[in-house]
Amino acid sequence: MIVKGSYETLSLAIYGEVVSEASPVHSYQPSALPIVEPRPLSRAIDPANSTDPKELAEKLLSIISDPVPLPLVVRLMFCLKPSDEDWEDPEFPHLYSDLENSDEDFDLEGVVASVRRPIRESTSTEAFTTLANRVADFIGPKVGRSLEMTTSAEG
């Protein structure tokens, strides 16, 4: 992760399993950090000055043996927490939600389960519309239907 900027405070949360126990701290003496004069990054590696800010990340990802698309990396880093079973799956991180599923017994739990994984870039608009309609059905009557009933009752 690249974090660039002028910060008074920066907090990061790191999740995972503890690999080794920390050694006990017997005493602590706070000390000032040395002041380091920042040097500007070269244009080649500075996403803020690039015409395509994601180019550097995509190039770095292309180096690995089984490259993962940048949108998938972003979703897994910032949006979704993969289940423990997903981490163990040999297909990981290439596990996607199946929004094309049209089970008749699709309940609210099924809706939630269907979006626990990233959604393929190639998913059709119709699949998103179907999912949105299912969610709307669980939430309550459609606004359009409510307006139609109100209008017909008044007329």
C-alpha contacts under 8 A as a table, 3 or more apart, distances in Angstrom:
res1	aa1	res2	aa2	distance
7	Y	10	L	6.42
18	V	21	E	7.12
25	V	28	Y	7.15
41	L	45	I	6.54
41	L	46	D	5.65
42	S	45	I	5.78
42	S	46	D	6.16
43	R	46	D	5.12
43	R	47	P	7.85
43	R	49	N	6.20
43	R	50	S	6.80
44	A	50	S	7.57
45	I	56	L	6.52
46	D	49	N	5.66
46	D	50	S	6.44
47	P	50	S	5.07
47	P	52	D	7.45
47	P	53	P	4.45
47	P	54	K	6.92
47	P	55	E	7.76
47	P	56	L	6.88
48	A	53	P	6.31
49	N	53	P	7.50
50	S	53	P	5.21
52	D	55	E	5.52
53	P	56	L	6.99
54	K	57	A	5.38
54	K	58	E	6.21
55	E	58	E	5.12
55	E	59	K	6.13
56	L	59	K	5.12
56	L	60	L	6.20
57	A	60	L	5.14
57	A	61	L	6.17
57	A	70	L	7.24
58	E	61	L	5.07
58	E	62	S	6.15
58	E	69	P	7.54
58	E	70	L	6.16
59	K	62	S	5.08
59	K	63	I	6.73
60	L	63	I	5.48
60	L	64	I	7.62
61	L	64	I	5.90
61	L	67	P	5.69
61	L	68	V	6.53
61	L	69	P	7.53
61	L	70	L	7.43
62	S	65	S	7.79
62	S	67	P	5.27
62	S	68	V	7.70
63	I	67	P	7.13
64	I	67	P	5.43
68	V	72	L	6.85
68	V	73	V	6.81
68	V	93	P	7.66
68	V	94	H	7.95
69	P	72	L	5.47
69	P	73	V	6.53
70	L	73	V	5.03
70	L	74	V	6.20
71	P	74	V	5.17
71	P	75	R	6.23
72	L	75	R	5.11
72	L	76	L	6.17
72	L	118	P	6.94
73	V	76	L	5.21
73	V	77	M	5.99
74	V	77	M	5.13
74	V	78	F	5.83
74	V	79	C	7.32
75	R	78	F	5.53
75	R	79	C	4.83
75	R	80	L	5.98
75	R	118	P	6.67
76	L	79	C	5.84
76	L	80	L	5.01
76	L	81	K	6.42
76	L	82	P	7.21
76	L	118	P	7.54
77	M	80	L	6.85
77	M	81	K	7.69
80	L	116	R	7.07
80	L	117	R	7.04
80	L	118	P	7.53
82	P	86	D	5.95
82	P	87	W	6.76
82	P	116	R	7.72
82	P	117	R	7.13
83	S	86	D	5.17
83	S	87	W	6.64
84	D	87	W	5.30
84	D	88	E	6.70
85	E	88	E	5.27
85	E	89	D	6.39
86	D	89	D	5.10
86	D	92	F	6.31
86	D	93	P	7.86
86	D	95	L	7.64
87	W	92	F	6.18
87	W	93	P	7.67
88	E	92	F	7.40
89	D	92	F	5.46
91	E	94	H	5.49
91	E	95	L	6.40
92	F	95	L	5.73
95	L	117	R	6.76
95	L	118	P	7.27
96	Y	117	R	5.28
96	Y	118	P	5.08
96	Y	119	I	5.44
96	Y	120	R	6.15
97	S	114	S	5.55
97	S	115	V	5.92
97	S	116	R	6.99
97	S	117	R	5.07
97	S	118	P	5.87
97	S	119	I	5.21
97	S	120	R	7.27
98	D	101	N	5.84
98	D	114	S	6.41
98	D	119	I	7.50
99	L	114	S	6.49
99	L	119	I	7.78
99	L	123	T	7.49
99	L	127	A	5.68
99	L	128	F	7.20
99	L	131	L	7.12
100	E	123	T	7.92
100	E	127	A	5.63
102	S	106	F	7.65
103	D	106	F	5.49
106	F	109	E	7.89
106	F	110	G	5.51
106	F	111	V	7.02
107	D	110	G	5.12
107	D	111	V	6.44
108	L	111	V	5.00
108	L	112	V	6.35
108	L	135	V	7.34
108	L	138	F	6.68
109	E	112	V	5.16
109	E	113	A	6.09
110	G	113	A	4.97
110	G	114	S	6.00
111	V	114	S	5.14
111	V	115	V	6.89
111	V	131	L	7.30
111	V	134	R	7.57
111	V	135	V	7.09
112	V	115	V	5.66
112	V	116	R	6.69
113	A	116	R	5.36
114	S	117	R	7.22
115	V	118	P	6.91
115	V	119	I	7.30
119	I	123	T	7.04
120	R	123	T	5.47
123	T	127	A	6.75
123	T	128	F	7.75
124	S	127	A	5.34
124	S	128	F	6.84
125	T	128	F	5.21
125	T	129	T	6.20
126	E	129	T	4.94
126	E	130	T	6.06
127	A	130	T	5.09
127	A	131	L	6.22
128	F	131	L	5.08
128	F	132	A	6.09
129	T	132	A	5.05
129	T	133	N	6.09
130	T	133	N	5.11
130	T	134	R	6.20
131	L	134	R	5.10
131	L	135	V	6.27
132	A	135	V	5.13
132	A	136	A	6.09
133	N	136	A	4.94
133	N	137	D	6.07
134	R	137	D	5.06
134	R	138	F	6.46
135	V	138	F	5.22
135	V	139	I	6.29
136	A	139	I	5.06
136	A	140	G	6.20
136	A	141	P	7.33
136	A	142	K	6.81
137	D	140	G	5.47
137	D	141	P	6.46
137	D	142	K	7.36
141	P	145	R	6.88
141	P	146	S	6.86
142	K	145	R	5.29
142	K	146	S	6.35
143	V	146	S	5.04
143	V	147	L	6.19
144	G	147	L	5.17
144	G	148	E	6.17
145	R	148	E	5.01
145	R	149	M	6.15
146	S	149	M	5.19
146	S	150	T	6.16
147	L	150	T	5.08
147	L	151	T	6.02
148	E	151	T	5.14
148	E	152	S	6.07
149	M	152	S	5.20
149	M	153	A	6.01
150	T	153	A	5.16
150	T	154	E	6.20
151	T	154	E	5.23
151	T	155	G	6.14
152	S	155	G	5.09
